[in-house]
Every structure is written in C-alpha cells, then in structure tokens.
Amino acid sequence: MYAIIEDSGTQIKVSEGDVIDVDLRERDDDSPIKFERVLAIGDTSNDEAARVGMPYLEGASVTAEVLEEIKEDKIHVIKFKRRKGYRRKIGHRQRMLRIKIGSISG
C-alpha cells in the first residue's frame, strides 16, 4: 500500500516502512507525526485504481515516528562580479527530520 502526501508544499510518495527526510517542524516531544493532507492512496498488490482526493482524501492519514534530527549536505552560494573585486562565499546546511512511515489509513 502506498500514499501520496503533501508536506511543506512538496508531494511525497510513501509506503509503510519507508524512511524519508522532511522539513523541520515544531513539536513538543517524540510523539508520532500525523500527516492529514493525503492526496491519493493506492495498493500495488491488486489491480484496483488508486483513490484520488479533490484535493485531499477525507478521513485519510499517514502516521510516522521521528527517528532523528539531521542536517543535509552543505550548499555553497557564491556571489561574484567581474572586474570589481567582489566575491562572497556563503554555506548553508538545512535542518531536517528523518522519519519512518508507520501506518497508512483511509
């Protein structure tokens, strides 16, 4: 079984047991994260068509447990203007949450 969820403006295809990285969010403790914005749910084991929402499926949800907080690879941003002696180099590492998909319901 798989689901397509929306998180922070991106659409992610997930299955039970998948480990994915999502944007960091405010949370109180290590309680599971529940995704309510489910766009579609399908099953690969049978030939039924996937259920697609308009835009979201009513009553569908995906729960996930938080594994750890990580940082992505460093991105270097370079500014340069020719013949002016102007050079700037800035690095950035985005903070992310690594989660494991638990159950898909709906």
Buried (B, 14 or more C-beta within 10 A) or exposed (E): EBBBBBBEEEEBEBEEEEEBBBEBEEEEEEEEBEBEBBBBBBEEEEEEEEBEBEEBBEEBBBBBEBEEEEEEEEEEEEEEEEEEEEEEEEEEEEEBBEBBBBEBBE
